[in-house]
């Protein structure tokens, strides 16, 4: 049986990643999962959080901020800034994205710097957190590869790619990559975050009304793994320059000051003009 948007049960929505979507960040992408569109940007600040300095924690930090445009949803959302604080869902998602990326980073190699990931949803049709993780991972790898290539470093602090996809049970059937309408009617909703080597970073699964069995859980995990393999292939093509859409409005590249015998990526990031 076909789904509400005509896809097969194990079929991803059309996935498109556009590089250099913004002019000013070190790296940025627009990622599109069907009707869901998220802008992901990478920037660096030449300092670390106070708690790291206080505890003498070596290396740097990576953190994420997530938000949704008021017009990104069917009914206009109120800006969280007008409420004076972020909502619980926003905090949960940005922490999830940050955790997912830190899970594949060797932060000791970036020096006393903080990498900021900004994920802004401009159109929401389900799976915004999964799109954010996948897009942010792609943008981060592009930024680090660029710095790595410029200075000929021995190792890259990003050990592998990470991506995420939603799975669930809709009308009693396991389905991959839920759109908004499916998400609203799902009996089970699950998000799976995985590394390119097949290791899990996070699995979030919730039953809506009725519990699900171990066999259903395994079936959804297998469905997620099959979808993630396809997502990683697309990420790799973009990063390798084979299938990445280039924004017509490409901005100027970040200027990095010349420096001699830089031995770590952290030293390059420390020289980035923000």
TORTORDO-438214 format. One record per residue: residue in one letter; x, y, z of N, C-alpha, C, O in turn. Coordinates in steps of 0.05 Angstrom, whole numbers, plus 5000, padded with zeros to 4 digits. Each point is the difference from the previous one (the first is absolute). Last residue first. Layout:
N
aXYZXYZXYZXYZ
...
//
This chain:
274
x572257205261497149975002498650264994497550025000
x512249494975498850265006496949975000498849954979
x509149295043497950084982498950275009499550055024
x507649415017500750234984497850094982500350194984
x499049055074500650225017500850254984499850225011
x498848964945497550115009500450245018498450195000
x509249354973498750134977497450135009499550234993
x505049275070501550254995498850144976500050255000
x496548915024499250205019501550264995498850225004
x503349004948497750144989499150225019499050214991
x511349505010497449885007497850174988500350244995
x509249974996500049715004497449875007499849765001
x505451114943497749945018499749705003499849864980
x507150764973500349755015497849955020500549945023
x499051034943502149814993499949755018499650035024
x492850724934501449925025501949784992499549844983
x492750954975502249824996501449945026500250175018
x489350074981502650135000502249804995499949775010
x490050184953501649895022502850124998501250004978
x487950194985502950064998501449895024499250045023
x491449644926501250105024502950044997501449834989
x492450224924501149805018501150145025501050224998
x490950194943502949995001500949795020498749975021
x491749844938501450235012503049974999501049794991
x490349824946502449945016501350255010500450194985
x490849604965500850245016502449945017500150105023
x495849254922500850214982500950245015501550174989
x499348815048498250235000501150214981502450054998
x499148884992501350245008498150244999498750044979
x500748825033498950244986501450245012500150035024
x503948954972499250225017498950234983501450104982
x502849024995497150034997498950225018497650005006
x511949754985498949864977497050064995499049994978
x508050265094499650184978498749884975500150124979
x502049535114502049954979499750174975501649984982
x492150085089502650075011502249964980502050154999
x489249594976500250295004502750095010501250184989
x497148905004500150124973500250305002501550134985
x497249405095502749954989500350134972502150124994
x489349885048501950185013502849984988501350204996
x492349204973499550274990501950205013501150184987
x499248935043500950014972499750284989501850104986
x494649725099502950035001501250014972501950154995
x488949685012500650275008503050055001501050214990
x495948924995499550164976500750305006501050144983
x499549255088502149944981499750174975502050094988
x491349965077502450155007502349944981501650184994
x490249335000499750274991502550175005500750164983
x499148965049500049994970499750284989501350074980
x498149835114502749944990500150014970501950114988
x489649965053501650245004502949974989501050174986
x493349085016499150194980501650265001500750114979
x500949255086501049904974499250194978501550064981
x494950105104502950065000501349924973501650144989
x489349655026500450294996502950074999500950174984
x496948945036499250064973500450304993500950074978
x500449635111502149914983499550064970501850084985
x491350115077502450185005502349924982501250174987
x491349285013499450254986502350205003500750144981
x499849065067500349944971499450254984501450054979
x497349995114502949994993500449944971501850124987
x488950365038501549755007502950034993500950184986
x491950635044500949844977501849775009501250025021
x490050615024502849925000500749844975498349894987
x493950885017500449715003503049945000501450114984
x495850825019497549865005500449705006498949905019
x508650594938497850185004497449845003498649934981
x512749925034497549894992497850205006499850115021
x511250034959497750055018497549874987499450034977
x512450075018497649874991497750035020500449975024
x510550304945497750115014497549874990499350044976
x512049835024497649894990497750105017499949955024
x511450284952497550035016497749874985499950004976
x509349854999500450225019497550045018500350055024
x504049064916497850175008501050225019501649955018
x503749524898499650015029497850205007499650204986
x504449594924497849835009499649995030498549835010
x507650714931501049735004497949815011500649775005
x497751164982500449884973501049715003499549844982
x494650555098502550084987500249854973498649804996
x491950485057502149794995502450124987499850204985
x489649945063502450154993502349804999500449855019
x488150174979502449845002502450164990500050104978
x488949985059502250134986502649845005500549945023
x487949884981502849955009501950154983499750024975
x489149765052501750204987502849965011500450005025
x489349474968502650015012501750194983499950004976
x491349955003499649865025502649985016500149995024
x496850814904501649765005499349875026499550145020
x497350694932498249775003501549745007498949795000
x505451084986497750065017498249765006498749995020
x508749944920501050045028497650055019500049905022
x498550064885500549745011500850025029499149845017
x499850964937497449875002500349725012498449925017
x509550574963498550115023497449865004499349935023
x508249484932499250284996498250095023499449845017
x508249354986497350095002499750294992501650175009
x505449014982500150284993497250124999498950064978
x500448925019502550155002499650294993498550064981
x495049075062500650184978502550165006500850045023
x492449055011502450155003500650174975499949904978
x490149805053502249934982502450175007499850255003
x491149825035500949735006502449924983500949775002
x495251114995498049814991501049725002499549834983
x508350705034497650154991498149804988500749854982
x509250235077497849824992497550164994499050145018
x512150144974497649985017498149794991500649864980
x509650785008498449764992497649995019499950145020
x508650614947497749925016498849744988500149954976
x510550455024497649974985497749915018500549885021
x510850534972497649915015497649984981499950134980
x512149935027497550074987497749895016500449845018
x511350354977497749915015497550104985500050214987
x511449604991497550144997497949885019500249775009
x510350205016498349894980497450174999499550165017
x508350125032500849724995498349874979500949834985
x502651195039497549874996500549714990501049974977
x506350635038498649945025497349874998499049895019
x509849994916497750175001498549935026499649775006
x511450134967497449875006497850215001500550235006
x508450014966500349715000497349865004499549794988
x501551194963500249875026500149704998499149884980
x501150964955501249734998500449875027502249915007
x493550964965502349995018501449735000501949965015
x490150254932501650254998502749975015502050124992
x491349195011501450014975501850244998502249984988
x492349935088502049784999501650014975502549975000
x490250615010502250095017502249795000502450075000
x489949704953501250244988502450095016502150064989
x492649245045501649914977501450244987502349974991
x491750215078502449895010501849894977502550035002
x489050324976501650215013502749895009502150134995
x491549264970501050184979501850225011502150064988
x493549375073502149854985501250174978502450004996
x490350355051502349995017502349864986502350095001
x489349944957501250275000502650005017502050124993
x492849085005501250064974501450275000502350014990
x493149755088502249824996501450054973502550014999
x489550445019502250115016502549834997502250114999
x489849594959501150244987502450125015502050084988
x493449185050501349924975501350244985502249984990
x492850175090502449845006501549944974502450034999
x489350414993502050175013502649855005502250114995
x490349424972501250174979502250185011502150044988
x493049465073501749824984501350154977502349954994
x491650515060502449945016501949824984502450035001
x489150194961501850235000502649945016502150094992
x489449374978502849925000502050235001502249984989
x488050274977500949755014502949954998501350064979
x495350714980498149794991500849735012500049804986
x502651355013499849755016497949824989497650074999
x509550814973497549864994499949745015502049855000
x504850745020498550194984497449894989498250154993
x509549695092498049884983498450214985498950185013
x511449775031497550164999498149884980500749974976
x509149875084498049864983497450155001498750015021
x512650105005497350125000498349854980500649984976
x509149885083498349904978497350135003498749985021
x512050225016497150045002498649894975500850074978
x509149795079498649984974497050035005498849855016
x510350475042497349895001498950014972499950214987
x510749765060498050124982497349865004499949775009
x510450095018498150145018498050164983500050255000
x504248864955501150225016497950135017497849905004
x501549324936499150264990501050235017499450234994
x501648795021501650084977499350284989501250104982
x494449415091502750085009501650124977502050145004
x489349474985500050285007502750105010500550245001
x495448994935502250005020500550295006501550144987
x489149384972502150205000502149945021499349915022
x491949674960501949924978502350204998501550004980
x491450095086500549715000502049914979501149785002
x495351115005502349965019500749705000502349945006
x490150304945502550094987502449965018502249934990
x489249865044500549834977502650084986501549824992
x495350715080501049735009500749834977502149875000
x493850964980502750035011501249745009502349954994
x488850044977501850064977502850035010501949894988
x491550015078500349754985501950044976501849844996
x495750915055501849835015500549744986502349905000
x491550694963502750104996502049855017502449974992
x488549785015501049954974502950104996501749864989
x493650305094500549714995501349954974501949854998
x495251035021502349935016500849704996502349944997
x489850364962502350134988502549925015502049934987
x489849805049500649854976502550114987501749854991
x494850605085501349755007500849844975502149875000
x497451204990498249795008501549745006502349964991
x501851065021499649784981498149805011499949955024
x499551115002501649765005499449794979498050014986
x497950875016502150055019501749755007501950025015
x490550184921499349875026502150045021499549955024
x501750354887497850165011499049895026498850145016
x507949404934501150245012497850185012500550145020
x497549084929500649945028501250245014499750035024
x493150024894502950005005500649955029498750125018
x492549494935500950245014503049985004501049795008
x493649734910501149965027500750275011500950184986
x491749534935502350165008500749945029498350005018
x497349254922499050245014502450155011501949885011
x500749434938497450044988498650255012499050174985
x511649855022498049805006497350084987499750224990
x508350325006500949744991497949785004500349794989
x500051205034498449914977500849734990499249914978
x505350515097497150005005498349894978498049875005
x512049785007498850254992497049995006498849784998
x508549665059498149984977498950274994499350165017
x510349375034497650175001498349954975500849884980
x508949835083497949924981497750195003499350085021
x512149785005497550155005498049934977500849984977
x508949555070498050054979497850175010499149995023
x512249714997497350035010498250084977500950084979
x509849585054498250024978497250025011499249835017
x512050315018497249925004498450044974500850154982
x510449685051497950194995497349885004499749795013
x510549965035498650014974497950214998500050195015
x502749405082501550054976498350004975497849894999
x499750405105499549794980501550064975499850214989
x499450245104502549944984499649764981501749834998
x491750645060500849725006502549924985500849775002
x495651114987500049965029501049725007501349975021
x497450264888502350145011500249955030502249965010
x490449694947502449864991502550135011501949875008
x489750525008500349765016502449844991501249865017
x496350944936501250055026500449755016502049975014
x497949974878498250075021501450035027502149885005
x503850334910498549775008498150085023500450215012
x504650314897500049965029498349765006498649894983
x502050614929502749945010500150005031501650145012
x490649594911500650225019502649925014500349775009
x494149934894501949955022500450255016500250224990
x491949284938501750225006501849925024499549815013
x492649784909502249945019501750255003500850134981
x488349544986502450164997502049945021499349925022
x490749774924502049925021502650164994501049994978
x487649984996502650124994501949945023499350055024
x491549434936501550105023502650124991501549874985
x488149694982502450154992501350125024498850155015
x493049104948501450115023502650124990501649874987
x492249654957499250275005501350135024499650235006
x505548974955497350064990499350295005501450184990
x506749745048498749745001497250034992498250075016
x511150574976497249964995499349705001500949854984
x507250945046499349724997497049984997498550135015
x510050624975497149985002499449714995500649894978
x508950565061498449844981497150065004499150065022
x511850345004497149995004498749834979501149974978
x508950455073498749814982497050015005499250065022
x506450605015502249834990498949804980501349944979
x492550925030501249795017502449874988500550034976
x494250694977501950075020501249775017502350035010
x490749974915502450134991502250015022502449994993
x489749234987500350265012502850124994501849854994
x495949314970497450134998500150295012498550174991
x508149044987500550295000497450164997499950194985
x498348824986502350115015500150314998498750124983
x493149105013501250234985502250125017499650095023
x494348944969501850165017501450214983501449934981
x489549325020501750184985501750175019498950105020
x493749004970502050135017501850164983501249904981
x488449605018502250114984501850165018499150185015
x495849065036499250234984502450104983502249925006
x497549045021500650275011498650214983499349964976
x497648985037501150214982500450265014498250105014
x497649005010502850025006501450224983502449994997
x488249824994500450005029502950055007500650125021
x496050304887500049735012500650015029501050215010
x494450654943502549855003499549725009497949935011
x495550824976500549824977502649835002500649854982
x495050775084501450154979500949824976501650094983
x493849555093498450244993501350164978498650144985
x504048845012499650185022498550254991499350034976
x500148934982501450254999499350175024497949975013
x502348914978498350245000501750255000502250015012
//
